[in-house]
Amino acid sequence: MTLSINAPLDVNLPTEKMSDKEFFDFCMANKKLRIERDKYGNIIIMPPLTGNSGYREDEVAVEIKIWHRKIRIGMAYGSNTGFILPNGATRSPDASWTSQERWDKLTEQEKDEFLPVVPDFIIEVRSKSDSLKQLKDKMEEWMENGARLAWLIDPKNKTTYIYRENGTSDVVKGFDKKLSGEDVAVGFELDLSLLLKKN
């Protein structure tokens, strides 16, 4: 039997809801999979990225890393880090930054596991298989759980959705613009033209 997956797969395991420790162990036993968990305990297995999606996601993560190396405050991450949200979900944004204040509240043991902290700044880049509605719901989840600034970048429509902790939002059309980290990721700037397809 073969199983073909071309979109995020929700897996309902025939067991009780896993504890954080059980979920961590499950992920460690399946390291080749990209796994998240929603607030209801459902397991979500993400397919590998296509070439264009992988390129865009990496560009965003690299830009955050370059900025972080300059400021040396807090911690910056790519898409492989798991964050445990207050609502019980465990999510892995495409790129993120956690302030020094939030990072310093974690114990050394917590830093070696999925992080029980919500990043201050989140970036998600829509891939070919992603539902825009599901991604928008995910961005709302990030904000409801304590993110301060979040960007959802949709290359298909060349549109970026900006979410802020004060409840305001913006929609930026076109990839000929630069986005600012505002008063959260101070000094961070993303030139959206970096995400255009390369020929």
PyMOL commands that set and color helices and strands:
alter all, ss='L'
color gray80, all
select helices_A, chain A and resi 20-29+51-71+100-104+108-111+132-144+192-195
alter helices_A, ss='H'
color red, helices_A
select strands_A, chain A and resi 9-11+34-37+43-46+75-77+83-84+90-91+95-98+121-125+149-154+159-164+169-173+178-180+189-191
alter strands_A, ss='S'
color yellow, strands_A
deselect
rebuild
show_as cartoon
